[in-house]
Amino acid sequence: MMSFQAYLDNVETKTGKSADDMKALAIAKGLADADDLAPGVKPGAVIDWLKGDFDLGHGHAMAIVAYIKGKRN
């Protein structure tokens, strides 16, 4: 099983963007704020964006959602 950090590292390898970069992009798109998903935004909306714009798989997209929500390990 991959560690949480391995998921984040793989996202960066695939996209060239770190988890912090992805969070900043999600904030810019109105999907997140500094602490969590934006009010009223469901995880599926972020997952759909990551799959569509970055061709991430479900597990990797979920790792970014968890990161946005504050998970760090």
All heavy atoms as TSV, in Angstrom:
chain	resi	resn	atom	element	x	y	z
A	1	MET	N	N	0.841	-1.180	0.000
A	1	MET	CA	C	0.000	0.000	0.000
A	1	MET	C	C	0.888	1.246	0.000
A	1	MET	O	O	1.878	1.325	0.709
A	1	MET	CB	C	-0.877	-0.023	1.255
A	1	MET	CG	C	-1.830	1.129	1.348
A	1	MET	SD	S	-2.982	0.851	2.705
A	1	MET	CE	C	-2.742	2.356	3.588
A	2	MET	N	N	0.514	2.217	-0.813
A	2	MET	CA	C	1.278	3.449	-0.891
A	2	MET	C	C	1.006	4.332	0.319
A	2	MET	O	O	-0.117	4.408	0.798
A	2	MET	CB	C	0.879	4.233	-2.141
A	2	MET	CG	C	1.790	4.026	-3.309
A	2	MET	SD	S	1.633	5.307	-4.564
A	2	MET	CE	C	0.016	4.992	-5.203
A	3	SER	N	N	2.045	5.000	0.782
A	3	SER	CA	C	1.860	5.969	1.855
A	3	SER	C	C	1.192	7.222	1.298
A	3	SER	O	O	1.203	7.465	0.083
A	3	SER	CB	C	3.208	6.345	2.466
A	3	SER	OG	O	3.960	7.133	1.553
A	4	PHE	N	N	0.630	8.009	2.197
A	4	PHE	CA	C	0.014	9.271	1.791
A	4	PHE	C	C	1.030	10.138	1.049
A	4	PHE	O	O	0.739	10.693	-0.016
A	4	PHE	CB	C	-0.538	9.989	3.028
A	4	PHE	CG	C	-1.224	11.287	2.725
A	4	PHE	CD1	C	-2.395	11.313	1.981
A	4	PHE	CD2	C	-0.706	12.480	3.181
A	4	PHE	CE1	C	-3.039	12.508	1.695
A	4	PHE	CE2	C	-1.345	13.682	2.910
A	4	PHE	CZ	C	-2.511	13.691	2.161
A	5	GLN	N	N	2.261	10.216	1.598
A	5	GLN	CA	C	3.284	11.036	0.948
A	5	GLN	C	C	3.622	10.511	-0.443
A	5	GLN	O	O	3.879	11.293	-1.363
A	5	GLN	CB	C	4.551	11.109	1.803
A	5	GLN	CG	C	5.580	12.092	1.259
A	5	GLN	CD	C	5.051	13.511	1.173
A	5	GLN	OE1	O	4.535	14.045	2.144
A	5	GLN	NE2	N	5.174	14.141	0.011
A	6	ALA	N	N	3.602	9.184	-0.626
A	6	ALA	CA	C	3.880	8.617	-1.950
A	6	ALA	C	C	2.817	9.052	-2.959
A	6	ALA	O	O	3.142	9.354	-4.116
A	6	ALA	CB	C	3.954	7.093	-1.873
A	7	TYR	N	N	1.559	9.091	-2.528
A	7	TYR	CA	C	0.510	9.599	-3.419
A	7	TYR	C	C	0.817	11.037	-3.827
A	7	TYR	O	O	0.735	11.398	-5.007
A	7	TYR	CB	C	-0.865	9.540	-2.742
A	7	TYR	CG	C	-1.574	8.216	-2.909
A	7	TYR	CD1	C	-1.579	7.270	-1.910
A	7	TYR	CD2	C	-2.266	7.932	-4.084
A	7	TYR	CE1	C	-2.235	6.063	-2.054
A	7	TYR	CE2	C	-2.931	6.733	-4.248
A	7	TYR	CZ	C	-2.920	5.795	-3.235
A	7	TYR	OH	O	-3.564	4.611	-3.398
A	8	LEU	N	N	1.168	11.879	-2.851
A	8	LEU	CA	C	1.454	13.281	-3.162
A	8	LEU	C	C	2.671	13.397	-4.079
A	8	LEU	O	O	2.665	14.199	-5.020
A	8	LEU	CB	C	1.679	14.074	-1.877
A	8	LEU	CG	C	0.502	14.142	-0.904
A	8	LEU	CD1	C	0.879	14.976	0.308
A	8	LEU	CD2	C	-0.764	14.666	-1.554
A	9	ASP	N	N	3.706	12.602	-3.818
A	9	ASP	CA	C	4.901	12.624	-4.660
A	9	ASP	C	C	4.563	12.206	-6.086
A	9	ASP	O	O	5.066	12.801	-7.053
A	9	ASP	CB	C	5.977	11.698	-4.093
A	9	ASP	CG	C	6.566	12.193	-2.772
A	9	ASP	OD1	O	6.375	13.376	-2.433
A	9	ASP	OD2	O	7.198	11.372	-2.087
A	10	ASN	N	N	3.720	11.191	-6.237
A	10	ASN	CA	C	3.335	10.732	-7.568
A	10	ASN	C	C	2.521	11.787	-8.319
A	10	ASN	O	O	2.667	11.935	-9.532
A	10	ASN	CB	C	2.549	9.420	-7.481
A	10	ASN	CG	C	3.430	8.238	-7.150
A	10	ASN	OD1	O	4.652	8.296	-7.287
A	10	ASN	ND2	N	2.815	7.155	-6.707
A	11	VAL	N	N	1.666	12.513	-7.595
A	11	VAL	CA	C	0.924	13.612	-8.222
A	11	VAL	C	C	1.906	14.646	-8.766
A	11	VAL	O	O	1.777	15.111	-9.909
A	11	VAL	CB	C	-0.069	14.259	-7.225
A	11	VAL	CG1	C	-0.611	15.571	-7.775
A	11	VAL	CG2	C	-1.209	13.301	-6.916
A	12	GLU	N	N	2.907	14.990	-7.962
A	12	GLU	CA	C	3.884	15.985	-8.408
A	12	GLU	C	C	4.688	15.485	-9.599
A	12	GLU	O	O	4.935	16.243	-10.550
A	12	GLU	CB	C	4.812	16.381	-7.258
A	12	GLU	CG	C	5.737	17.516	-7.637
A	12	GLU	CD	C	6.426	18.187	-6.456
A	12	GLU	OE1	O	6.237	17.748	-5.306
A	12	GLU	OE2	O	7.148	19.162	-6.705
A	13	THR	N	N	5.063	14.209	-9.581
A	13	THR	CA	C	5.802	13.630	-10.706
A	13	THR	C	C	4.969	13.692	-11.985
A	13	THR	O	O	5.465	14.061	-13.044
A	13	THR	CB	C	6.197	12.169	-10.390
A	13	THR	OG1	O	7.063	12.169	-9.258
A	13	THR	CG2	C	6.894	11.523	-11.567
A	14	LYS	N	N	3.685	13.359	-11.863
A	14	LYS	CA	C	2.803	13.309	-13.039
A	14	LYS	C	C	2.460	14.701	-13.567
A	14	LYS	O	O	2.387	14.899	-14.777
A	14	LYS	CB	C	1.521	12.549	-12.690
A	14	LYS	CG	C	0.546	12.472	-13.849
A	14	LYS	CD	C	-0.579	11.505	-13.617
A	14	LYS	CE	C	-1.408	11.427	-14.888
A	14	LYS	NZ	N	-2.161	10.227	-15.005
A	15	THR	N	N	2.221	15.654	-12.645
A	15	THR	CA	C	1.687	16.952	-13.058
A	15	THR	C	C	2.708	18.087	-13.030
A	15	THR	O	O	2.457	19.148	-13.596
A	15	THR	CB	C	0.519	17.371	-12.142
A	15	THR	OG1	O	1.023	17.618	-10.828
A	15	THR	CG2	C	-0.572	16.319	-12.106
A	16	GLY	N	N	3.830	17.880	-12.321
A	16	GLY	CA	C	4.778	18.961	-12.123
A	16	GLY	C	C	4.331	19.953	-11.057
A	16	GLY	O	O	4.949	21.001	-10.887
A	17	LYS	N	N	3.247	19.618	-10.349
A	17	LYS	CA	C	2.697	20.515	-9.331
A	17	LYS	C	C	2.678	19.812	-7.979
A	17	LYS	O	O	2.234	18.687	-7.872
A	17	LYS	CB	C	1.285	20.947	-9.706
A	17	LYS	CG	C	1.260	21.690	-11.043
A	17	LYS	CD	C	-0.032	22.386	-11.274
A	17	LYS	CE	C	-0.086	23.074	-12.617
A	17	LYS	NZ	N	1.083	23.839	-12.974
A	18	SER	N	N	3.162	20.532	-6.963
A	18	SER	CA	C	3.159	19.983	-5.611
A	18	SER	C	C	1.748	20.005	-5.035
A	18	SER	O	O	0.838	20.635	-5.597
A	18	SER	CB	C	4.084	20.815	-4.728
A	18	SER	OG	O	3.512	22.102	-4.512
A	19	ALA	N	N	1.583	19.364	-3.895
A	19	ALA	CA	C	0.288	19.404	-3.210
A	19	ALA	C	C	-0.083	20.841	-2.863
A	19	ALA	O	O	-1.251	21.235	-2.990
A	19	ALA	CB	C	0.331	18.526	-1.961
A	20	ASP	N	N	0.900	21.640	-2.451
A	20	ASP	CA	C	0.628	23.053	-2.171
A	20	ASP	C	C	0.180	23.788	-3.431
A	20	ASP	O	O	-0.716	24.629	-3.378
A	20	ASP	CB	C	1.854	23.741	-1.573
A	20	ASP	CG	C	2.049	23.431	-0.091
A	20	ASP	OD1	O	1.048	23.163	0.608
A	20	ASP	OD2	O	3.201	23.470	0.358
A	21	ASP	N	N	0.816	23.480	-4.565
A	21	ASP	CA	C	0.404	24.091	-5.835
A	21	ASP	C	C	-1.042	23.720	-6.159
A	21	ASP	O	O	-1.832	24.573	-6.589
A	21	ASP	CB	C	1.285	23.608	-6.995
A	21	ASP	CG	C	2.729	24.063	-6.898
A	21	ASP	OD1	O	3.020	25.077	-6.231
A	21	ASP	OD2	O	3.587	23.384	-7.509
A	22	MET	N	N	-1.380	22.448	-5.978
A	22	MET	CA	C	-2.739	21.988	-6.269
A	22	MET	C	C	-3.747	22.682	-5.356
A	22	MET	O	O	-4.825	23.087	-5.805
A	22	MET	CB	C	-2.849	20.472	-6.104
A	22	MET	CG	C	-2.128	19.698	-7.171
A	22	MET	SD	S	-2.896	19.971	-8.778
A	22	MET	CE	C	-2.202	18.621	-9.692
A	23	LYS	N	N	-3.391	22.832	-4.085
A	23	LYS	CA	C	-4.284	23.524	-3.151
A	23	LYS	C	C	-4.482	24.971	-3.600
A	23	LYS	O	O	-5.606	25.478	-3.596
A	23	LYS	CB	C	-3.736	23.458	-1.728
A	23	LYS	CG	C	-4.641	24.131	-0.717
A	23	LYS	CD	C	-4.156	23.932	0.699
A	23	LYS	CE	C	-5.079	24.642	1.679
A	23	LYS	NZ	N	-4.700	24.380	3.060
A	24	ALA	N	N	-3.392	25.644	-3.999
A	24	ALA	CA	C	-3.494	27.031	-4.463
A	24	ALA	C	C	-4.397	27.129	-5.695
A	24	ALA	O	O	-5.202	28.062	-5.813
A	24	ALA	CB	C	-2.106	27.591	-4.759
A	25	LEU	N	N	-4.273	26.177	-6.609
A	25	LEU	CA	C	-5.134	26.165	-7.799
A	25	LEU	C	C	-6.592	25.949	-7.410
A	25	LEU	O	O	-7.498	26.587	-7.972
A	25	LEU	CB	C	-4.677	25.078	-8.780
A	25	LEU	CG	C	-3.355	25.346	-9.500
A	25	LEU	CD1	C	-2.893	24.091	-10.225
A	25	LEU	CD2	C	-3.488	26.508	-10.465
A	26	ALA	N	N	-6.834	25.058	-6.451
A	26	ALA	CA	C	-8.201	24.800	-5.989
A	26	ALA	C	C	-8.787	26.049	-5.340
A	26	ALA	O	O	-9.973	26.371	-5.555
A	26	ALA	CB	C	-8.224	23.625	-5.013
A	27	ILE	N	N	-7.973	26.771	-4.582
A	27	ILE	CA	C	-8.429	28.026	-3.978
A	27	ILE	C	C	-8.764	29.041	-5.074
A	27	ILE	O	O	-9.815	29.687	-5.036
A	27	ILE	CB	C	-7.375	28.573	-2.986
A	27	ILE	CG1	C	-7.285	27.654	-1.754
A	27	ILE	CG2	C	-7.700	30.006	-2.570
A	27	ILE	CD1	C	-6.106	27.942	-0.842
A	28	ALA	N	N	-7.886	29.134	-6.071
A	28	ALA	CA	C	-8.103	30.088	-7.172
A	28	ALA	C	C	-9.386	29.766	-7.940
A	28	ALA	O	O	-10.059	30.677	-8.432
A	28	ALA	CB	C	-6.899	30.088	-8.113
A	29	LYS	N	N	-9.724	28.483	-8.028
A	29	LYS	CA	C	-10.949	28.064	-8.731
A	29	LYS	C	C	-12.196	28.161	-7.845
A	29	LYS	O	O	-13.288	27.861	-8.299
A	29	LYS	CB	C	-10.804	26.619	-9.228
A	29	LYS	CG	C	-9.850	26.476	-10.401
A	29	LYS	CD	C	-9.829	25.066	-10.954
A	29	LYS	CE	C	-11.018	24.715	-11.794
A	29	LYS	NZ	N	-11.127	25.414	-13.067
A	30	GLY	N	N	-11.997	28.532	-6.588
A	30	GLY	CA	C	-13.137	28.636	-5.688
A	30	GLY	C	C	-13.583	27.315	-5.100
A	30	GLY	O	O	-14.657	27.224	-4.512
A	31	LEU	N	N	-12.756	26.281	-5.246
A	31	LEU	CA	C	-13.101	24.952	-4.725
A	31	LEU	C	C	-12.649	24.758	-3.282
A	31	LEU	O	O	-13.091	23.831	-2.614
A	31	LEU	CB	C	-12.478	23.868	-5.610
A	31	LEU	CG	C	-13.009	23.793	-7.042
A	31	LEU	CD1	C	-12.142	22.850	-7.872
A	31	LEU	CD2	C	-14.462	23.358	-7.058
A	32	ALA	N	N	-11.740	25.604	-2.831
A	32	ALA	CA	C	-11.171	25.447	-1.490
A	32	ALA	C	C	-10.879	26.816	-0.909
A	32	ALA	O	O	-10.878	27.825	-1.624
A	32	ALA	CB	C	-9.883	24.620	-1.559
A	33	ASP	N	N	-10.618	26.823	0.399
A	33	ASP	CA	C	-10.108	28.019	1.061
A	33	ASP	C	C	-8.852	27.606	1.820
A	33	ASP	O	O	-8.354	26.500	1.634
A	33	ASP	CB	C	-11.182	28.675	1.944
A	33	ASP	CG	C	-11.726	27.752	3.019
A	33	ASP	OD1	O	-10.971	26.877	3.524
A	33	ASP	OD2	O	-12.902	27.897	3.379
A	34	ALA	N	N	-8.347	28.462	2.678
A	34	ALA	CA	C	-7.072	28.181	3.338
A	34	ALA	C	C	-7.117	26.928	4.211
A	34	ALA	O	O	-6.102	26.267	4.409
A	34	ALA	CB	C	-6.645	29.385	4.171
A	35	ASP	N	N	-8.293	26.595	4.722
A	35	ASP	CA	C	-8.387	25.529	5.721
A	35	ASP	C	C	-9.084	24.256	5.271
A	35	ASP	O	O	-8.969	23.227	5.930
A	35	ASP	CB	C	-9.121	26.051	6.965
A	35	ASP	CG	C	-8.423	27.256	7.556
A	35	ASP	OD1	O	-7.197	27.203	7.718
A	35	ASP	OD2	O	-9.112	28.257	7.839
A	36	ASP	N	N	-9.855	24.307	4.189
A	36	ASP	CA	C	-10.719	23.164	3.850
A	36	ASP	C	C	-11.279	23.368	2.450
A	36	ASP	O	O	-10.929	24.326	1.764
A	36	ASP	CB	C	-11.880	23.109	4.868
A	36	ASP	CG	C	-12.489	21.715	5.023
A	36	ASP	OD1	O	-12.367	20.894	4.086
A	36	ASP	OD2	O	-13.095	21.458	6.068
A	37	LEU	N	N	-12.178	22.491	2.073
A	37	LEU	CA	C	-12.945	22.735	0.861
A	37	LEU	C	C	-13.801	23.971	1.086
A	37	LEU	O	O	-14.197	24.269	2.213
A	37	LEU	CB	C	-13.840	21.525	0.545
A	37	LEU	CG	C	-13.119	20.205	0.253
A	37	LEU	CD1	C	-14.128	19.107	-0.025
A	37	LEU	CD2	C	-12.144	20.334	-0.884
A	38	ALA	N	N	-14.076	24.705	0.025
A	38	ALA	CA	C	-14.915	25.893	0.151
A	38	ALA	C	C	-16.312	25.476	0.607
A	38	ALA	O	O	-16.758	24.353	0.335
A	38	ALA	CB	C	-14.977	26.628	-1.184
A	39	PRO	N	N	-17.014	26.379	1.301
A	39	PRO	CA	C	-18.370	26.045	1.755
A	39	PRO	C	C	-19.250	25.585	0.582
A	39	PRO	O	O	-19.250	26.209	-0.480
A	39	PRO	CB	C	-18.883	27.367	2.336
A	39	PRO	CG	C	-17.642	28.092	2.746
A	39	PRO	CD	C	-16.591	27.714	1.728
A	40	GLY	N	N	-19.918	24.457	0.795
A	40	GLY	CA	C	-20.812	23.917	-0.218
A	40	GLY	C	C	-20.150	23.068	-1.288
A	40	GLY	O	O	-20.835	22.476	-2.119
A	41	VAL	N	N	-18.821	23.017	-1.297
A	41	VAL	CA	C	-18.104	22.220	-2.300
A	41	VAL	C	C	-17.938	20.796	-1.771
A	41	VAL	O	O	-17.441	20.581	-0.678
A	41	VAL	CB	C	-16.731	22.835	-2.634
A	41	VAL	CG1	C	-15.929	21.904	-3.546
A	41	VAL	CG2	C	-16.913	24.201	-3.279
A	42	LYS	N	N	-18.375	19.836	-2.567
A	42	LYS	CA	C	-18.247	18.429	-2.205
A	42	LYS	C	C	-16.921	17.879	-2.761
A	42	LYS	O	O	-16.424	18.358	-3.780
A	42	LYS	CB	C	-19.406	17.634	-2.794
A	42	LYS	CG	C	-20.782	18.117	-2.357
A	42	LYS	CD	C	-21.341	17.179	-1.331
A	42	LYS	CE	C	-22.785	17.449	-1.008
A	42	LYS	NZ	N	-23.004	18.533	-0.068
A	43	PRO	N	N	-16.356	16.878	-2.098
A	43	PRO	CA	C	-15.107	16.291	-2.601
A	43	PRO	C	C	-15.192	15.878	-4.070
A	43	PRO	O	O	-14.222	16.023	-4.809
A	43	PRO	CB	C	-14.895	15.081	-1.689
A	43	PRO	CG	C	-15.567	15.464	-0.405
A	43	PRO	CD	C	-16.775	16.274	-0.822
A	44	GLY	N	N	-16.356	15.391	-4.499
A	44	GLY	CA	C	-16.498	14.948	-5.891
A	44	GLY	C	C	-16.214	16.035	-6.902
A	44	GLY	O	O	-15.706	15.763	-7.998
A	45	ALA	N	N	-16.526	17.292	-6.562
A	45	ALA	CA	C	-16.261	18.394	-7.489
A	45	ALA	C	C	-14.758	18.581	-7.683
A	45	ALA	O	O	-14.285	18.829	-8.800
A	45	ALA	CB	C	-16.894	19.684	-6.974
A	46	VAL	N	N	-14.007	18.445	-6.605
A	46	VAL	CA	C	-12.550	18.576	-6.688
A	46	VAL	C	C	-11.968	17.377	-7.437
A	46	VAL	O	O	-11.089	17.528	-8.291
A	46	VAL	CB	C	-11.933	18.715	-5.282
A	46	VAL	CG1	C	-10.416	18.817	-5.356
A	46	VAL	CG2	C	-12.531	19.924	-4.560
A	47	ILE	N	N	-12.469	16.189	-7.144
A	47	ILE	CA	C	-12.000	14.977	-7.822
A	47	ILE	C	C	-12.252	15.079	-9.327
A	47	ILE	O	O	-11.368	14.795	-10.138
A	47	ILE	CB	C	-12.674	13.734	-7.208
A	47	ILE	CG1	C	-12.168	13.540	-5.775
A	47	ILE	CG2	C	-12.406	12.489	-8.056
A	47	ILE	CD1	C	-13.000	12.580	-4.950
A	48	ASP	N	N	-13.448	15.527	-9.714
A	48	ASP	CA	C	-13.761	15.671	-11.140
A	48	ASP	C	C	-12.812	16.659	-11.817
A	48	ASP	O	O	-12.340	16.424	-12.932
A	48	ASP	CB	C	-15.210	16.129	-11.329
A	48	ASP	CG	C	-16.218	15.039	-10.984
A	48	ASP	OD1	O	-15.831	13.858	-10.867
A	48	ASP	OD2	O	-17.407	15.385	-10.842
A	49	TRP	N	N	-12.514	17.773	-11.139
A	49	TRP	CA	C	-11.589	18.772	-11.686
A	49	TRP	C	C	-10.194	18.175	-11.862
A	49	TRP	O	O	-9.573	18.333	-12.921
A	49	TRP	CB	C	-11.565	19.995	-10.769
A	49	TRP	CG	C	-10.387	20.890	-10.951
A	49	TRP	CD1	C	-10.063	21.591	-12.088
A	49	TRP	CD2	C	-9.358	21.181	-10.005
A	49	TRP	NE1	N	-8.907	22.298	-11.877
A	49	TRP	CE2	C	-8.454	22.071	-10.609
A	49	TRP	CE3	C	-9.143	20.791	-8.684
A	49	TRP	CZ2	C	-7.335	22.561	-9.956
A	49	TRP	CZ3	C	-8.029	21.288	-8.029
A	49	TRP	CH2	C	-7.138	22.157	-8.664
A	50	LEU	N	N	-9.707	17.460	-10.838
A	50	LEU	CA	C	-8.362	16.884	-10.909
A	50	LEU	C	C	-8.273	15.806	-11.982
A	50	LEU	O	O	-7.269	15.715	-12.695
A	50	LEU	CB	C	-7.965	16.321	-9.545
A	50	LEU	CG	C	-7.746	17.375	-8.451
A	50	LEU	CD1	C	-7.656	16.708	-7.085
A	50	LEU	CD2	C	-6.519	18.218	-8.733
A	51	LYS	N	N	-9.307	14.997	-12.110
A	51	LYS	CA	C	-9.323	13.967	-13.151
A	51	LYS	C	C	-9.380	14.613	-14.536
A	51	LYS	O	O	-8.680	14.192	-15.455
A	51	LYS	CB	C	-10.517	13.033	-12.960
A	51	LYS	CG	C	-10.377	12.067	-11.803
A	51	LYS	CD	C	-11.616	11.184	-11.692
A	51	LYS	CE	C	-11.459	10.098	-10.658
A	51	LYS	NZ	N	-12.661	9.224	-10.609
A	52	GLY	N	N	-10.213	15.638	-14.674
A	52	GLY	CA	C	-10.401	16.264	-15.985
A	52	GLY	C	C	-9.217	17.098	-16.433
A	52	GLY	O	O	-8.781	16.996	-17.586
A	53	ASP	N	N	-8.684	17.931	-15.525
A	53	ASP	CA	C	-7.615	18.855	-15.913
A	53	ASP	C	C	-6.226	18.234	-15.823
A	53	ASP	O	O	-5.319	18.666	-16.527
A	53	ASP	CB	C	-7.651	20.113	-15.043
A	53	ASP	CG	C	-8.781	21.063	-15.424
A	53	ASP	OD1	O	-9.690	20.649	-16.173
A	53	ASP	OD2	O	-8.759	22.215	-14.961
A	54	PHE	N	N	-6.038	17.254	-14.955
A	54	PHE	CA	C	-4.696	16.711	-14.711
A	54	PHE	C	C	-4.593	15.211	-14.965
A	54	PHE	O	O	-3.534	14.633	-14.772
A	54	PHE	CB	C	-4.249	17.026	-13.280
A	54	PHE	CG	C	-4.146	18.503	-13.021
A	54	PHE	CD1	C	-5.168	19.174	-12.377
A	54	PHE	CD2	C	-3.049	19.227	-13.449
A	54	PHE	CE1	C	-5.091	20.541	-12.139
A	54	PHE	CE2	C	-2.957	20.591	-13.224
A	54	PHE	CZ	C	-3.982	21.249	-12.578
A	55	ASP	N	N	-5.704	14.577	-15.369
A	55	ASP	CA	C	-5.721	13.145	-15.668
A	55	ASP	C	C	-5.265	12.303	-14.479
A	55	ASP	O	O	-4.601	11.287	-14.644
A	55	ASP	CB	C	-4.870	12.849	-16.921
A	55	ASP	CG	C	-5.186	11.492	-17.518
A	55	ASP	OD1	O	-6.353	11.050	-17.435
A	55	ASP	OD2	O	-4.251	10.856	-18.056
A	56	LEU	N	N	-5.609	12.758	-13.274
A	56	LEU	CA	C	-5.269	11.974	-12.084
A	56	LEU	C	C	-6.269	10.844	-11.906
A	56	LEU	O	O	-7.435	10.972	-12.264
A	56	LEU	CB	C	-5.296	12.857	-10.837
A	56	LEU	CG	C	-4.218	13.921	-10.724
A	56	LEU	CD1	C	-4.337	14.639	-9.387
A	56	LEU	CD2	C	-2.826	13.347	-10.892
A	57	GLY	N	N	-5.794	9.752	-11.330
A	57	GLY	CA	C	-6.682	8.667	-10.952
A	57	GLY	C	C	-7.429	9.026	-9.681
A	57	GLY	O	O	-7.121	10.011	-8.995
A	58	HIS	N	N	-8.402	8.195	-9.331
A	58	HIS	CA	C	-9.254	8.488	-8.188
A	58	HIS	C	C	-8.459	8.563	-6.880
A	58	HIS	O	O	-8.654	9.488	-6.088
A	58	HIS	CB	C	-10.366	7.429	-8.078
A	58	HIS	CG	C	-11.399	7.790	-7.070
A	58	HIS	ND1	N	-12.404	8.696	-7.329
A	58	HIS	CD2	C	-11.569	7.392	-5.791
A	58	HIS	CE1	C	-13.149	8.832	-6.247
A	58	HIS	NE2	N	-12.665	8.047	-5.297
A	59	GLY	N	N	-7.564	7.618	-6.651
A	59	GLY	CA	C	-6.788	7.607	-5.412
A	59	GLY	C	C	-5.905	8.834	-5.262
A	59	GLY	O	O	-5.804	9.403	-4.179
A	60	HIS	N	N	-5.271	9.231	-6.357
A	60	HIS	CA	C	-4.406	10.406	-6.308
A	60	HIS	C	C	-5.238	11.678	-6.109
A	60	HIS	O	O	-4.840	12.577	-5.362
A	60	HIS	CB	C	-3.543	10.484	-7.561
A	60	HIS	CG	C	-2.520	9.403	-7.602
A	60	HIS	ND1	N	-2.757	8.191	-8.197
A	60	HIS	CD2	C	-1.270	9.329	-7.081
A	60	HIS	CE1	C	-1.687	7.429	-8.053
A	60	HIS	NE2	N	-0.773	8.091	-7.371
A	61	ALA	N	N	-6.379	11.753	-6.745
A	61	ALA	CA	C	-7.271	12.907	-6.548
A	61	ALA	C	C	-7.766	12.956	-5.106
A	61	ALA	O	O	-7.820	14.033	-4.495
A	61	ALA	CB	C	-8.441	12.836	-7.526
A	62	MET	N	N	-8.092	11.791	-4.540
A	62	MET	CA	C	-8.536	11.746	-3.143
A	62	MET	C	C	-7.429	12.214	-2.198
A	62	MET	O	O	-7.703	12.860	-1.182
A	62	MET	CB	C	-8.968	10.324	-2.762
A	62	MET	CG	C	-10.325	9.927	-3.271
A	62	MET	SD	S	-11.671	10.922	-2.591
A	62	MET	CE	C	-11.515	10.563	-0.849
A	63	ALA	N	N	-6.179	11.893	-2.520
A	63	ALA	CA	C	-5.061	12.352	-1.692
A	63	ALA	C	C	-4.980	13.879	-1.693
A	63	ALA	O	O	-4.738	14.488	-0.646
A	63	ALA	CB	C	-3.745	11.738	-2.171
A	64	ILE	N	N	-5.214	14.496	-2.840
A	64	ILE	CA	C	-5.195	15.960	-2.910
A	64	ILE	C	C	-6.368	16.540	-2.119
A	64	ILE	O	O	-6.212	17.534	-1.398
A	64	ILE	CB	C	-5.182	16.454	-4.367
A	64	ILE	CG1	C	-3.887	16.032	-5.072
A	64	ILE	CG2	C	-5.377	17.970	-4.437
A	64	ILE	CD1	C	-2.615	16.587	-4.461
A	65	VAL	N	N	-7.540	15.912	-2.221
A	65	VAL	CA	C	-8.686	16.359	-1.416
A	65	VAL	C	C	-8.329	16.293	0.073
A	65	VAL	O	O	-8.575	17.241	0.831
A	65	VAL	CB	C	-9.952	15.537	-1.718
A	65	VAL	CG1	C	-11.048	15.809	-0.696
A	65	VAL	CG2	C	-10.453	15.832	-3.129
A	66	ALA	N	N	-7.732	15.185	0.493
A	66	ALA	CA	C	-7.341	15.036	1.898
A	66	ALA	C	C	-6.333	16.107	2.290
A	66	ALA	O	O	-6.414	16.674	3.389
A	66	ALA	CB	C	-6.773	13.638	2.141
A	67	TYR	N	N	-5.398	16.408	1.398
A	67	TYR	CA	C	-4.407	17.451	1.669
A	67	TYR	C	C	-5.081	18.807	1.837
A	67	TYR	O	O	-4.779	19.550	2.777
A	67	TYR	CB	C	-3.374	17.485	0.540
A	67	TYR	CG	C	-2.221	18.408	0.841
A	67	TYR	CD1	C	-1.121	17.969	1.559
A	67	TYR	CD2	C	-2.217	19.726	0.403
A	67	TYR	CE1	C	-0.071	18.802	1.859
A	67	TYR	CE2	C	-1.173	20.584	0.698
A	67	TYR	CZ	C	-0.092	20.113	1.417
A	67	TYR	OH	O	0.942	20.955	1.706
A	68	ILE	N	N	-5.997	19.120	0.944
A	68	ILE	CA	C	-6.741	20.380	1.045
A	68	ILE	C	C	-7.469	20.470	2.373
A	68	ILE	O	O	-7.556	21.531	2.992
A	68	ILE	CB	C	-7.725	20.519	-0.142
A	68	ILE	CG1	C	-6.942	20.766	-1.448
A	68	ILE	CG2	C	-8.738	21.643	0.099
A	68	ILE	CD1	C	-7.796	20.658	-2.711
A	69	LYS	N	N	-7.978	19.329	2.835
A	69	LYS	CA	C	-8.741	19.286	4.089
A	69	LYS	C	C	-7.840	19.264	5.342
A	69	LYS	O	O	-8.341	19.252	6.453
A	69	LYS	CB	C	-9.674	18.087	4.089
A	69	LYS	CG	C	-10.814	18.224	3.076
A	69	LYS	CD	C	-11.630	16.964	2.919
A	69	LYS	CE	C	-12.536	16.693	4.055
A	69	LYS	NZ	N	-13.728	17.541	4.129
A	70	GLY	N	N	-6.516	19.226	5.131
A	70	GLY	CA	C	-5.611	19.349	6.258
A	70	GLY	C	C	-4.768	18.139	6.598
A	70	GLY	O	O	-3.897	18.206	7.469
A	71	LYS	N	N	-4.981	17.008	5.924
A	71	LYS	CA	C	-4.162	15.817	6.192
A	71	LYS	C	C	-2.725	16.065	5.756
A	71	LYS	O	O	-2.501	16.640	4.694
A	71	LYS	CB	C	-4.757	14.610	5.450
A	71	LYS	CG	C	-4.014	13.304	5.701
A	71	LYS	CD	C	-4.721	12.151	4.999
A	71	LYS	CE	C	-3.927	10.869	5.029
A	71	LYS	NZ	N	-3.817	10.268	6.344
A	72	ARG	N	N	-1.769	15.666	6.593
A	72	ARG	CA	C	-0.362	15.852	6.240
A	72	ARG	C	C	0.477	14.587	6.344
A	72	ARG	O	O	1.646	14.598	6.007
A	72	ARG	CB	C	0.261	16.947	7.111
A	72	ARG	CG	C	-0.305	18.341	6.822
A	72	ARG	CD	C	0.020	18.797	5.414
A	72	ARG	NE	N	-0.498	20.113	5.103
A	72	ARG	CZ	C	-1.687	20.342	4.545
A	72	ARG	NH1	N	-2.493	19.334	4.227
A	72	ARG	NH2	N	-2.075	21.571	4.278
A	73	ASN	N	N	-0.103	13.472	6.834
A	73	ASN	CA	C	0.679	12.226	6.869
A	73	ASN	C	C	-0.253	11.041	6.890
A	73	ASN	O	O	-1.442	11.190	7.008
A	73	ASN	CB	C	1.652	12.195	8.050
A	73	ASN	CG	C	0.959	12.428	9.376
A	73	ASN	OD1	O	-0.103	11.871	9.628
A	73	ASN	ND2	N	1.559	13.243	10.216
